[in-house]
């Protein structure tokens, strides 16, 4: 089934921010749009707010007045569900309540034509469950937009067990015609984005709970070194902790309390205290206009390296070696075949890319030639060739001189350093590894394709790279090792490797082969 024609009428139920945004998207694609909300005056209010937003685009020269007037003229506010009868596609964007959605779609079945597609913008409720009481659930499909709908490109097209393939294809093609980037997904808790994104918050919350670093430092590292647009704590504050915690709890419950999705006590405390983020004026950060904005912790100048020895292969951090050479540092590279451990040696300090272990534990397993040598681990970065930020974690035996030598090496490359506590996987390595692992498991469980999970995470939550493309770049073997070591350290099933990731490692293959 091809995309709907621009002459086909689109109906939107729910005129809040999301519903009004969807109506705007459809009207921009030149469809006649019917906008309904059960609350008196809400539909007109939603259209008025849309007009205000479009007026600002005219002021900025991004739309003409004629185009805005034409778009708004295509949106008609209606008073009853019966008025939606002419629609060829009805998109429901109301409260996340199963019974209410079932009732609305049940009424629509009797109001609209037999060929009308019924779509839900639900972000968490099973499409199969919503359609359970319909006479013909084959025409029910998920059409999950992301906020703000006029801007965000992703649309998750969700198929329940009884959704017609033709209906799903029509919604997919219609989304493309509307300028969106749709992905197909099976109806399962969290669909794609709300499932794969859980580790972005969960790992940061655990690191803060364990005293790894303060939130401002972690946010800065995730952005400046990890390449994400926002840090996890500022993003949770923006979303609202009540909303973010509720989504996590819903996914956790839906997966029968799988420890991979367990909610954080740190976030629960914020929710219980009404500290919901920007909406309440305080969350992890204080948004009072007079409040001091916390700065990330940056290490003081360390000791400039006089000689650097490279043993073995630096793996994902290999480009650091060339960066040292380009910076004019004295670098000696030993024969890789004779190396016992892959590491960088500066003075009495041995540096290694975190393998997901405690520095103190790893240090105890290594051969040492002198008593005053110590280990410092450094974090994963999206691009070691250009990064200007890095985190390090010294072992329990490392003293101030070891830390100064480690800091001095990175500072000589123009990289600011933050010293974290000895936390396994620091912040970026564990976060990125767990996102990749969840993406792999989502594909393994037949929820979506490799291409679609990458597309979804880049366009739904602005990740810097698709998780599985990122895995190929870093190396599936490194990702697997980080997760395995996290599991060994914590002794929790939360850190279990997806069979698909394990398969790629054992086959020496990549996700995008």
N, C-alpha and C positions, 0 to 999 in steps of 0.2 A: 504494500500500500504506500503510495507516495504522500508527500506533504499536503496538508490542507491548502486549498486555494485562498488567496487574500480576500476573495469575496465571501468566504465562509465566516459565519459569526462565531466569535469566541465569547464564552461567559466566564466570569470570575466570581466566586463566592468568597466573601471576606475582603473588606476594604481597608485592612490595616496596612502597615508598611509593606509587607510582602505581597498581599493581594493587589494593592494599588500599583505596586511595581510591576507585577505580572501583567496587569491590564495595560500599563504603559508600553511594555515590551510588545504585546500583541497589536496594540493600536499603531505603534511605530512601524510594524510590518504591514500596515494598511488594512488590517482586519476591522470590521465593525465589532465593537466590544460592549457587552452588557455587564455592568458592575452591580452586584447585590451584596448587601450586608443585613443581617437580621436585626441589628441595632438601628433604631430610627435615626436617620440623619448621618449615619456613619459612612455610607457609600458616597454621599455628596461631599462629606468632609474629606474622604480619601481622594476624590477627584480634585478637590480644591488644593490639597497639599501637593498633588502631582503638578497642578498648574503653577504653583509657587516655585517648585523645583525647576520646572521648565523655563520659567521667567528668568531665573538666574543664569540658565544656559544661554538665553538670548542676550543678556547683559554681557556675558563673557564672549559673545560672538561665536558660540558653538552650535547654535541653531537659529534659524530665522523666525521672525514672528509669524509669518505665513505657515511655516511648517508646524509650529507649536499649535496654532489655532486649528489647523487641519487635524492634527493628532488628537487634540482634546475633543473635537467635534465627532470623532469616531467612538468616543467613550460615552455610553448612555447609562445613566443611573436608573435602576429599576427598583420597584418597591416589593415585589414578591418573587418567590421561586418560580411560580407559574410563568412569569415574564421571560424566563430563560428557555422557553420551549424552542425558539428558532436556532439555538446554538448547535454547532457541529462538534464543538469541544467545550466541555465545562471543566474548569480548573478550580478545585476547592482549596482554599487557603485559610482554614479556620482553626480553632483551638485543637490541640493535640489530645483528643478524647475519642476513643474507639466508638462508643455508643452514639455519640453525636454525629460522627462521620457516617456511621452506618445508616442512621436515620435520614440524613441529608441525601445520601446517594439513593436510598430506597425511594424517597420522594421523586428524585430526578428521573428514576427509571420510568415512572408513570407520566412524567411531564414531557420529557424529551423524546425525540424519535429513536427508533430501534438502532439506527446507525450512528447515534451521538456517542462520542468517546467521553468517558467519565474519568477524570484525572485527579489525583490527590497530590498536594504539595507536602504531604507528611514527611517529616525528617526521621521518624523513629518507629511508626506503627506499621505492623505487617500488612501489606496489601492484600494478602490472602485472607487475613482476618477481617479487613474492612469489607471485602466482597462476599463474605460468608453468607450474608442474608439477602443478597441480590438474586433476582431471578436469572439474570445473565451476567455473571461476573467476568466473562471473557472480555468485555469492553472496558473494564476498570484497569487503570494503569497508574503507576507513580510518575509524577512529573515534578521532581524536587529541584526547585531553584535555590540559589544562594543569595544572601542579602548583601548589598542591595541588588535586587533582580535586574534593574536596567543596566547595571555596570558589570556584575559578575558573569562570566561567560559560561560557567558550568551548569548543565542540567543533567541530573541523574534520572534516567528513564528506568523505572523499576517494574519488573514483571513478577506478579504473584503466581502461584501454581496454576491458576486458571486463566491468566491473561493471554489473550490472543497474540500470536507473533505478529500478525498484520497490524493490530492496534499499536503494539509497542513500536513497530517500524514506522508507522505514521507519525506518532508523537516524536520519535527520534528525528525523522526528516523535517517535521514542522519546526522543531527546535533549531535545526541547522538553518532553515529558511529564515528564522528570526535572528540569525547572527550569533547563535549560541554554539557551544561545543558540547554536544550531548555524549553521554556514555551509557551503555547498557549495564544493568546490574540485576541480580536476583534479589527478591525480597528476603532480607535477612537482617538481624539487628545492626543498626548503624549504617546499613547499605555499604557504600564505599568510604566516603570521606569521614563520616562520624565514627567509623570503626578504625580506620588506619591512622587517624589523627590522635587517638587517645594517648599513645606513648609520648607525644610532644609535650603534653601537660603532665602525665604521670611520672615520667623520669625526672623532670625538673622539680616537681613537688617532693619526690623522694630525696633528691639531693639536698634540698633546702631543709627537709625534716632531719637529715643526718648531719646538718651543719657544714656541708661542703663549701658553701659560699653564700653571700647575701644575694637577695633577688636582683638588685641593680647590676651586680657583677655578672650573674648568670644570664640575665637578659642581654647584656652587652656582648658576652661571649657567643651566645647563640646567634645574634645578628651579625656581628663583625667577623667572627671566625666561622660560624656554621652557615652563614649565608641566608638565614631566614629573614623575612621582612620585619617581623615583630618578635620580641622575646615572649616566652610562655607566660610570664607573670603579668606583663602589660597587656597581653592579649586576653588572658582570663579576666583581668580588670575591665577590659573593654566589652567583652561578651556579657559579663555579669556572672558572678560566682554561683548565683542561684541557678542560672541557665546551664552553665558549664557542668556544675556538680550534678544537676538533674540528668543531663545527657549521659554522663559517665555512669551514674547509678542505673539508668534505664538499660544501657548496653550491658553492664555487669549482671544485672538481674536477668536480662534476656538470654545471656549465655550461661545461665545456671551458676552464677557466681564464679566464673572463671577468673583466677587470680591475675590474669593479664590485664583485666579491666577494673580491678578493685579501686574504689574511690579513696581519696586521700583524707586522712584525719585533719591535716592542715587546712584543706579547703573546707571541710565540714565545719571547723571552728569559725571560719570567716562567715559562712552562711548562717550558722546558728547565732552569731553576733550581729547579723544585719550588715556586715561589712562586705557589700556586694560589688565593690569596684567603683567605676566612674559614676554609675547611676545613684549610688548612695553617698558619694563623696570620699569614700575610703575603701580600700581593699588591701592589696599588697603595698600600694602606694597611697599617699595622702594627697587628695586633689583640692584641698583648700588653697585658695589663691595665695595665702601667706605661708604655706608649708614649704619647707626646704626640699628641693628635689635631690634625692640621693645620687651620688656619683659612683661609678664602678670602681672597685679597688684595683689600682695599678701599682705594680711593684716598683720600688726605688731602683735607681741605676745599680747594676751589678758589676761583676768583674769582666772586663773585656777579654775575650779568649785570645791566647797567644798561639795555641796550636790545637787543632781539632783532628781527631782520629775517627774515621768511619769504618765500622766493622759490619760486614754483611750487607743485606738488601734492606733499605728503609721502607719498602712496600709503598703504601699510600702516601708516605712522606718523602718519597725519593726526590721530589723536586726541591726539597730543602737543601740537598747537597749542592745542586747547581747554584742555588741562591747564595750559599756560603762562598762558593768559588767566585761568583760574579761580584760579591761584596768585597773581594780581595783578601779574604781570610786564608790563613795557612791551613789547608786541608790535606790530610794524608788518607788515602783509601787503601785498606788492606785487601788482600786477595779474598774474595767472598768464600772461596772453597776452604779457606783456613779459619774462617770465623766461627766461633762457638755460639755467639749471640749477635743478633742484629741490633746495633746500638751506636750511639755517638758518644765519644769520650772527650770531655773537656776538663783538664786538670785532674782532680780526683772525683769528678762527677760523671756518672754514666747516665745518659738520657735514652729513653725508649718511648716509642709511640705506645700509648696505653693499649694493652690487649684485653681490657675489661677486668683486670685483677687489681687488688690492692698493691701499691708500690712496695709496701713492707713485706707482703707475702712473696711477691716475685723476687725481690732482692734476696730473700733467704734461700732461694733455689738456684741462684747464680754463682758461678765460680769467681772468687775475688783473689787478687794477687797481693793487695795491700790492705791493711786494717782500716785506713782512713778513707776508703772509697765508699760511695753511697749511690743509690739509685733515685733518679727523678723521672717521673713519667710526664709526657706531654700529650695534649688532647688532639683529636682529629680536627682537621680544618677542611672547608670546602675547596680551598686552593692554597696549598702551602707555598706556591710560587709568588703569590701576591698578598696573602693575608697580612694584616697589620695588628692582629690580636691573637693571643694564644693563652691557654691555661696550662699550668703545670701542677703536679702533685708530688711533693717529696715524700720519701719513706720516713718511717719513725726514727731511723738512725741518721738521716741527713741533717747536717747542722747549717748554720747561717752561711758558711762559706760555700757549701754545696749548692744552696739555693741561689746565692749570688753568682756562682759560675753558670748555673743553668739560665738564670735571668739574663746574664751578660751575653750569652751566646745569641739568644733571640733578639735582644736589644741591638746587638751589632748588625742585625739584619733589618732594623727598622720596625721591629715587632714589639708592641706593648705586651706585658706579661701580667697575668693575674695568678697568684698563688692560691690554690685550693687546698682543702684538707685532703687526706689520703682516701678519696672516694673511688670505688671501682668504676672505671669507664668515664671518669670525670663528668662532663656534661654533654658535649657534642657526640662523642663516640657512642655512648650508651643510648642517647636519644635517637640518633640517626640509625643505629643498628636495629633498635626496636621498631622504628617506623618501617624500615625495610622488611623486617621479619613479619610484621603484621600485614604489609602489602603482599608479601609472598604467600602468606597463609590465606588471605582473601582470594587470591587467584587459585590456590590449591583447593579451596573449598567450593570452587566453581561459581563464585559470586560475580566475577567479571574477568576480563582478559588482562594480560600484562600491559597492553597498550592503553586500555581504559583506566587502569589504576594509576598509571603515570599521568595520564591526561587529567584525571579527576583531581589529583592532589596538587597539581600545578595550577589548575584553573579554579578549583573550589576553595583552596586555602592558601594559594600563592606560594607554595613550596618552591625553593629555588631550582629543584630538579625533580623529575619523576623518581619515586623511590627505587624502582627496579632498574632504571637507567643509571641511577646513582650507585646502586649496588654493583653494577657491571664496571663502573668507573673505579670504585674503591677496591673492588675485588670481593666476590662472595665468600672466599675463604677467610678474609679478615673479619667480615661481618659475623660470620658463623662463630669464629673464635671468640669475639667479644661477647656474644650472647652466651656461649657455652661457659665462659669464665664467670660471667655475671651469675649464671645459674649455680655454678660451683661455690661461689663466694656466699651467695645469699641462701642457697639451699631451698629455693622456691621454684615451683612449677611455672610461675610467671615468666621466667626466663628459659623457655624451651624453644628449640629451633624448629621452624616450620619444615615439614618433610620436603617441601619444594626447594627451599634453600639448601637443605642437606643434600638433596639430589643433585643440585647444580654443583655443589662443592665436590662431591664424590665423582661426578662425571667430568670435572674440570671444564664446566660449561658456563655460559652466561645466560641471563634472562632474555636478552635480545639477540641471541645467535640466529 
